[in-house]
Amino acid sequence: MAVVGSVKTALQVAEVLEAIVSRCVGPEGRQVLCTKPTGEVLLSRDGGRLLEALHLDHPIARIIVACVSSHLKKTGDGAKTFVIFLCHLLRGLRAITEKEKDSLISENIQTFERCWKNCCQWKFICQALLTFQTQILDGIMDQYLSRHFLSIFSSSAKERTLCRSSLELLLEAYFCGRVGRNNHKFISQLMCNFFFKSTISDSRLEVFELVDDCFVELNVSVTGLPVSDSRIIDGLVLHRDFSVYCPADGDMRVAIVRETIQPLFSTSGSEFVLNSEAQFQTSQIWIMERTKSIMKHLRSQNVRLLLSSVKQPDLVIYYARLNGISVVDCLSSEEISLIQRIISLSPFVLPQASLQCEISNPALVKFCKPLILRSKRYVHLGLMSTCTFAPHCIILCGPVQGLIEQHENALHGAFKMLRQLFKDFDLNYVKKSNDQNDTLSPHVKNNDELEKNQYLQAHSNLVVSDAELETYIPCSTPKLLPTDTVQTDETWRCLPPENKKINDDYELLIESNSSSNPITENTRIETYCENLQVTNIAGKESTLPMKYKSLDTHISQSYCSSSVPAGCVLPVGGSFEILLHYYLLNYAKKCQQLQEIMVSKLIASALLGIPKILYKPKKGNHNFPQIYLRALHALQTNQPIISCQAGLESVIGKYHLLTSVLQCLTKILTVDLIINIKRQPQKSCDQDSEDELQH
Amino acid sequence: MMSCLEAKKPSLCHREPLTAEKVRTTLAVLKGVLTSCYGPFGRLKQLHNGVGGSVCTTSQSAVLLRNLSVTHPVLKVLIASVQNHVSCFSDCGLFTAILCCNLIENVQKTNLATATAIKLNKRLLNFCTNYLRSESCGCRIPVDFSSTQILLCLVRSVLTSKPACMLTRKEVDHISTLILRAFLFTIPESTKNPIILGKSIIISLKGPRVTDSTVLPGVLIEIPEIQLMKTLPVRKSSALKVALFSTSLSGDFSDPGEGSVVVSYRVSLENAVLDQLINLGRQLVSDHVDLVLCQKVMHPSLKRFLRTHHIIAIDRVGVTPIEPLSKATGAQPIGSLGPVSPSSYGSVKDWHSAQFGCKHFFHLIPNEAPVCTLLLCNRNDTVADELKLACQTALHVLQLTVKEPWVLLGGGCTETHLAACIRHTTHKEPGNILQGEGCTQAELQLIAEAFCSALESLAGSLEHDGGEILTDMKHGHFWSMQD
């Protein structure tokens, strides 16, 4: 059976999802309770978890959920906003098409023909959306939005220091939408404590990666206690009990094994032939003696703790106890690899012949003791970390497992979010010449005069360095749009730093000169490079809380590159959406191409959907129209926008969200027919079958 | 493992589940069931599955909630959290469950926004816990460990609140003394830090009278009568040397590894292993061991060998008694058939064979280890189970009391007192509770009223026989009057 895929059906599906998800958006959002046929109960406000928990029949719904999941896997935030935003985009599209339908299409055209016609239209819209996302969005982010960015780093000294209060604001806002109203403050404090306790130095990215990868191993859940009993403890908690526990003080070393210490009669692929009873007895005695001597050897190396990924036999346990070595066995491979990552210790390999060899790595253990949480026993391990992560564990308490899981997922998502936030993000976009007289930014006008001076300077410098440039001519063919920054770096090292400003006039001037001077052709290419380099530096420099980024990155008809520096945030409560909305509308005003105007307007109006929902329960001065008007007024008069809510959110997260939604939308729009098939699509010709389905 | 396949159904979504009429009625039914069980005069519930099999009579939340099957997710969450509470603290399951139901009902009636209700309820809860922890609290008493009076009271109130144990007043006194004795046995003599409490094992016996229950120091191991007759050697006066084996002594071939083992013709592995076992036996004899305990099976030849040398051999002890046995004797479980290190042996003061009811036991009396056995006798099965659970609860409550040495007044007094206290504070100094949460005083009054009446109706549900309930709203006291 085939169903015509259209915006209308997609919208219907998305609206159903929106209805579920929008109940838990924002600080006033409520919890959703899901049940499974197995009787499990899931308590959640996490959009991603909710959507994944649903059994969805409609293929478009499944596409949407798959897009949300892959977005979440990367960023850990924004599932609910994703659905709402998508829904508003679809609504906007339907409004456009309905208008056109009334005017254009006469009624006697066959349905399928109309469908095909629609399809062509969708294809154009898709392309417009994609061009917008790849070429225009970054530019708007960089040129207009970036001046509103705040940073979570305090800018007092030369180096970046993380400000605890701003991190708290960020996390509080994050957990506000994720966990129950009575717990979000506590959970965000918990996360903050964990963060500051477990990071030793400034290299936080490494820690985030480790925590994100091994999150399951780093927390312990305890049911039956109030949430407020949750805490951070120093050291690692292994989800196993000791097989042997021998209390020990002072310096201890640890050994990790991945096989049984007791030698076996035969290894796989070999055969052990028993010829006499005496032989059997001697081999058994040998096994015993061997085990005994290995354990003694371990003890003589001051190994007091043996961590094993397999179950150790009774014999090993017995000799371990005699030698005062504690044993924890049956550890999961994830736990073993986490420990290895923290103390960078390779597993102990049983020596084949003699036991004279030293254990190579002297990994020390501060303490190891049993930890009893609600009558369940765990191993509590204090490790001397060799990496930047100071081992700490989160003990999460709650009355029911469902609630603990919710907190666990929220914490995990928060780490993902921070992992994105602490990275620089590169923006690439096409800058067009008709933006020359940018009335939006007051800076450009002020800079005009400067630019003239600097143009002269730049030009004179070019002449000086002509000789040097020549040497690079073979490398830079015009095809390669230069991204080779190393090269440019060397070329322009001789230039004075004022050379940062190169404006549009300069470009034109070179063009006119090109006939007379054969070298300038190449210089132009080099200029791109120069600019790439300069803007990169500019991006990284800007860590001031309120950043007014210089608009020196304009070159007509060329590719620009910049970056959103790590730690950029905006106040919560739809500031990102309102700002982008405003600048998109402005962009649309200046734009000449019909498609771009349409797409910008579409996205701009869809963006407002999110703050509309956020301010829905508010009354009086804090309802949406009031907030919106105030923000617009502030933007027009160049005043800072006053946010009525404390709390911050990551810019880069929002940016990723926007691009993910646009990609999801194009995915939906490119489908014209939905065909039910009996079997799973064949894996081997995955690509082809998808194409067949789509066209 | 059985697996269940269910056809994928599209998901169903309901909004505002608590306001649905059906949920309200089921919640009311659940509340009714739980309230009627509450307290010393609570009614008993009989649980059966409708197709025969055992019938269980109970009034304890742990048993009741485990066996109730609820379908509504809201009730599932409620019941799961009560069960988790019980598994943490053993006692007060019914209290928690009824208070939960009362609160849900009362807050629903106020018609306030859920956000405000949650916020204010949390405030009130914080107020309660702070008040109960503070010095000025009028309904708590410090526990005096130098006398048994309060501790006995505590144990007695745990026992009497479980009416399905069917104990007379005399029996309650007897059992509470036993429980307290068992608890005191587990406290070690030495006072080195940290103090680790010993073990008390509860064995429940069907048949004898409740007053025949007793506490014995050491460990009881149940063995068949015939084995007991065989194992009687001459008794020694001095301490007995004990060997405790955790490995099997049956002569089975341990793990041969992943490859294959080829045994030549006429080579008997059984004989080879048996030789080893007898060698082990010889070592035990030469080390003057008097008692061999084995977790798993012991080879009959080895047993016979040991017996001829006047060593008592007991096998198939099982894995659970190994830890208390190791604690009581000081022996380390031996995991090897090779030479035994002398440090792994332990010792006991004496042993007896004892008979309780129709069962025979081997009784090990330790030197001074904090291990004891509580033998609970009762006439029938279901009451015996109920009593065992009640005793476990009481022991756990005593352990928790060591951590926090305070007790609260029972009989509904604490609840009424708290309610009076909250009312007073919300009227006189509402700012203390509100603390800039952005809620109005009127909202606080509404929620405080809901909270207090939930507490008071909880106290009121202690009365089941149509007696009159008197509550002193001013000083917060509670009486139940019967004609």
Chai-1 contact restraints between the chains, C-beta under 6 A:
chainA,res_idxA,chainB,res_idxB,connection_type,confidence,min_distance_angstrom,max_distance_angstrom,comment,restraint_id
A,I20,B,C13,contact,1.0,0.0,6.0,A-B,restraint_1
A,L33,B,P73,contact,1.0,0.0,6.0,A-B,restraint_2
A,T35,B,P73,contact,1.0,0.0,6.0,A-B,restraint_3
A,P37,B,E6,contact,1.0,0.0,6.0,A-B,restraint_4
A,V41,B,P73,contact,1.0,0.0,6.0,A-B,restraint_5
A,V41,B,K76,contact,1.0,0.0,6.0,A-B,restraint_6
A,V41,B,V77,contact,1.0,0.0,6.0,A-B,restraint_7
A,L54,B,S11,contact,1.0,0.0,6.0,A-B,restraint_8
A,H55,B,K8,contact,1.0,0.0,6.0,A-B,restraint_9
A,H55,B,P10,contact,1.0,0.0,6.0,A-B,restraint_10
A,H55,B,S11,contact,1.0,0.0,6.0,A-B,restraint_11
A,D57,B,P10,contact,1.0,0.0,6.0,A-B,restraint_12
A,R181,B,A115,contact,1.0,0.0,6.0,A-B,restraint_13
A,R181,B,I118,contact,1.0,0.0,6.0,A-B,restraint_14
A,N182,B,I118,contact,1.0,0.0,6.0,A-B,restraint_15
A,N182,B,K122,contact,1.0,0.0,6.0,A-B,restraint_16
A,T223,B,N84,contact,1.0,0.0,6.0,A-B,restraint_17
A,G224,B,N84,contact,1.0,0.0,6.0,A-B,restraint_18
A,G224,B,H85,contact,1.0,0.0,6.0,A-B,restraint_19
A,G224,B,S87,contact,1.0,0.0,6.0,A-B,restraint_20
A,G224,B,C88,contact,1.0,0.0,6.0,A-B,restraint_21
A,L264,B,G257,contact,1.0,0.0,6.0,A-B,restraint_22
A,F265,B,P256,contact,1.0,0.0,6.0,A-B,restraint_23
A,F265,B,G257,contact,1.0,0.0,6.0,A-B,restraint_24
A,F265,B,V261,contact,1.0,0.0,6.0,A-B,restraint_25
A,S266,B,G257,contact,1.0,0.0,6.0,A-B,restraint_26
A,S266,B,G259,contact,1.0,0.0,6.0,A-B,restraint_27
A,S266,B,V261,contact,1.0,0.0,6.0,A-B,restraint_28
A,T267,B,G257,contact,1.0,0.0,6.0,A-B,restraint_29
A,T267,B,E258,contact,1.0,0.0,6.0,A-B,restraint_30
A,T267,B,G259,contact,1.0,0.0,6.0,A-B,restraint_31
A,S268,B,E258,contact,1.0,0.0,6.0,A-B,restraint_32
A,S268,B,G259,contact,1.0,0.0,6.0,A-B,restraint_33
A,S270,B,G259,contact,1.0,0.0,6.0,A-B,restraint_34
A,E271,B,S260,contact,1.0,0.0,6.0,A-B,restraint_35
A,E271,B,V262,contact,1.0,0.0,6.0,A-B,restraint_36
A,F272,B,V261,contact,1.0,0.0,6.0,A-B,restraint_37
A,V273,B,V262,contact,1.0,0.0,6.0,A-B,restraint_38
A,L274,B,V263,contact,1.0,0.0,6.0,A-B,restraint_39
A,L274,B,V267,contact,1.0,0.0,6.0,A-B,restraint_40
A,N275,B,S264,contact,1.0,0.0,6.0,A-B,restraint_41
A,S276,B,V267,contact,1.0,0.0,6.0,A-B,restraint_42
A,E277,B,V267,contact,1.0,0.0,6.0,A-B,restraint_43
A,E277,B,A272,contact,1.0,0.0,6.0,A-B,restraint_44
A,F280,B,A272,contact,1.0,0.0,6.0,A-B,restraint_45
A,Q281,B,A272,contact,1.0,0.0,6.0,A-B,restraint_46
A,M288,B,G338,contact,1.0,0.0,6.0,A-B,restraint_47
A,D314,B,S246,contact,1.0,0.0,6.0,A-B,restraint_48
A,D314,B,T247,contact,1.0,0.0,6.0,A-B,restraint_49
A,D314,B,G335,contact,1.0,0.0,6.0,A-B,restraint_50
A,L315,B,G335,contact,1.0,0.0,6.0,A-B,restraint_51
A,L315,B,S336,contact,1.0,0.0,6.0,A-B,restraint_52
A,I317,B,G335,contact,1.0,0.0,6.0,A-B,restraint_53
A,Y318,B,G335,contact,1.0,0.0,6.0,A-B,restraint_54
A,Y318,B,S336,contact,1.0,0.0,6.0,A-B,restraint_55
A,R321,B,Q332,contact,1.0,0.0,6.0,A-B,restraint_56
A,L322,B,S341,contact,1.0,0.0,6.0,A-B,restraint_57
A,R374,B,C88,contact,1.0,0.0,6.0,A-B,restraint_58
A,P399,B,S81,contact,1.0,0.0,6.0,A-B,restraint_59
A,P399,B,N84,contact,1.0,0.0,6.0,A-B,restraint_60
A,V400,B,V77,contact,1.0,0.0,6.0,A-B,restraint_61
A,V400,B,A80,contact,1.0,0.0,6.0,A-B,restraint_62
A,V400,B,S81,contact,1.0,0.0,6.0,A-B,restraint_63
